[in-house]
Amino acid sequence: MKVVCFVKRCFFIGHRDARDEVFSELLNVVQTHVDLYGVCEFIVGRYGNFDKMAAKAVKQIKESCPGVTLTLLCPYHPAIREVRLPTGFDSSLYPFDKAVPNRLAIVRANEEMINICDYLIAFVNHPGKSRDFLELAMKREKRGLLQITNLGQSISE
């Protein structure tokens, strides 16, 4: 009998100007996703403070949970923009078969992650692109395809 294991993936969406005070709650939420939900792959971009904190939290969790991986989302085709994997990341991911126009790259990459991940950890507490992505994710959540944790609802900046 062949056993099929599905890797549970989590993506992060948040305001680029998120304050560092969010970190401790973010760390707790990442740990909860590992312990309770069995998430072992975390995917994060690198375009703002929330992404930076998300990567830091996962790196810290990886110290005590060796099965956890951290993947860098690359919105630009590697032939166009070389990928240098930051310390602590296990791999990078370009989610498309072919290059996406640069002006659409980040938006399309975020949309793709929302479509393929099982969990989303967000920090959204005001209007902006992050809010737009959260609203898109909420449509998937209503259909039972994604579970969202929005720290912006519980943490006031």
N, C-alpha and C positions, 0 to 999 in steps of 0.2 A: 504494500500500500504506500502510495506517495503522499507525504504530508506537505501541504502548501502553507507557508508562513507569510503573512502580510506585514510589511513594515508599516507601522503607524508613523505618519509624518505630521509635523507641525511647522507652520509658517508664522512670521511676525509682520504685523503692519502697525505703524505708529507715526506720530508726528516727529518730524526731524528735530524739533525744538523741545522735545520732552526733557524735563529736568531730572537731574541725577537722583532726586529723592524717590523716584519711581523704582529704582533698582532693587531695593530689598523685597518689595512686593513681587516684582518680576521674578526674582530668584525663587521665591516661594512657589509661584505659579508654575514655573518650569519644573521644579522638583515634583510638584503634584502631578503634572502631566507624565512624568517618568514613572512615578510610584503607582498612581491610581489608574491611569489610562494606558500605560504600556508604550508610550511614545519613545522611540529610540532614534529617530532622525529629525533633526531640527534644521530648518532652512532659513537663512537670513541674508538680507542685502547688506549694503554698506553705505547708505546715503543719508545718514542722520544720526542723532544721538540715541534715538530709540533702538535702531539697528545695532549701534555700538554696545548699548547696554544688554541687548538680547544676546549678542555673541559672547559677551563677558559672562553672563549668567550661565549659558550652556557650557562654556569652558570650565567654569567652576564646578558645575554638576558632573562633568565628565571625569573629574578627579576621583570621585567616589563611585561612579557608574560607568565602568569601562565599555559597556555595550552601546552607549550613547554616542551619536555622531553629529558633527556640525558641518553643514554644507553651505557654501557661499553661492548665492544666486547671482548669476552673471547675465544681465539683460542684453549686453552687447556681444555679438558673435566673436569668439576667441580669435578669429583671423583678423578682425577689425581692431579689437582692443585686447591686448595680451592680458592673460589672467595670472596674477601673482598671488598665490594662496597665502593669506595671512597666517601667522603662527596660531596654532590651536584648531585650525580648520582641517577637516579630513578630506574634503573634496570640493569641487565646484560643479555647478550645474548650469548649462545653457539649455533652456527648456524647449527650444524650437528646432525643427528640421533644417530651416534655412534662415538667413539673416532677416531681421525685422528692421524697418527704417529707424534710424537713431532717434528721431523725434517721438517715436511710439514705443521704444524699447522697454523703458522702465514700466510704463503702464501695462503693456502686454505681458511682460514677465510676471508682474504682480497678479494680474488676472489669471494667468496660467497656474500659478501656485495656489490661488484660491480654489481653482477647479480641480486640482489633483491632491491637495492635502486633506487630511482627516480632521485636523485641529488648526485653529487660528488663535494666537495670542495677540491682542491688540492694545494699543494705548491711543484711544480716540476720545477727545473731550471738547473739540471745537470744530467748526467747518474747515474743509480743505480736502485735498486729494485722499488723505487717509480716511476721512469720513465717507467719501465716495466708494472706496474699496470695502470699507466695513459694510456699507449698505448692500453692495454686490454679494458679499459673503453671507449676509443675513438671509438673502433669498435662497442660497444653498442650505443654510441651516434650517430654514422652514421646511425644506424637503427632506430633512434628515441626513444630508450628505456631508455636513461639516458641523463641528462644535466650536463655538466662539467663547473666549474669555476676554472681556474688554476691561482692562485695568482703569481706563478713563472714567468708568462709571463709579469706581470705588475710591479712586485717589484724586484728590483735588489739588491742582497745582497752584 
